[in-house]
Amino acid sequence: MSIISPRSVRVKSGREIILRSAEPDDAEQLVTMIKTILIENDFNITTPEEFRFSPDQEMEWLEDVTESPGHVVIVAEYASELLGMLNFHVDPRKRMKHHGALSINISRAWRDQGLGRTMLQALITWAEEQASIEKLNLEVFATNARAIALYRSLGFQQEGYLAKQIKMAPGVYVDVLLMGLWLKKLL
């Protein structure tokens, strides 16, 4: 895992939050935060009952990604409380190493504060410094207008569309948009 140097950032409310790399000691708090986000947000593929990571498993995962180049996990913290997490990893296969996929989750109480933008900007800055990373990819529910607007404002372009990719309930489907951001000029 690559390291993001801790930095203080002021969000819209005026509060100062810390952006930093996740650490194994964050495992218990991350599991609690993720469980809460899955309950309060319909824009995740994983349902609350499907998330079964224990704090020990989360700690082991964080320790594993620490050894994985091209993998970065950014957390946002306020008053020792984790508010959000951004996970990015490159594909380890030779022909796919030039890009990676990201996911981002933010606690409901901290949405609309500019935290998602701040975390994504930190990722973009980090990725631009990595010689091998040329592109960032993500998937987003087509119904998540706020997230799509944020991604577009940062330069992500829609590159694909998966019709009825997510089944929310019997007969209720959601399309998924594939979006990408090229960091390096193409030859």
Salt bridges, closest charged atoms under 4 A:
GLU16 OE2 - ARG10 NH2 2.65
ASP26 OD2 - ARG20 NH1 2.82
GLU40 OE2 - ARG111 NH2 3.56
GLU77 OE1 - ARG20 NE 3.16
ASP91 OD2 - ARG93 NH2 2.62
ASP112 OD1 - ARG146 NH2 3.24
GLU159 OE1 - LYS135 NZ 2.78
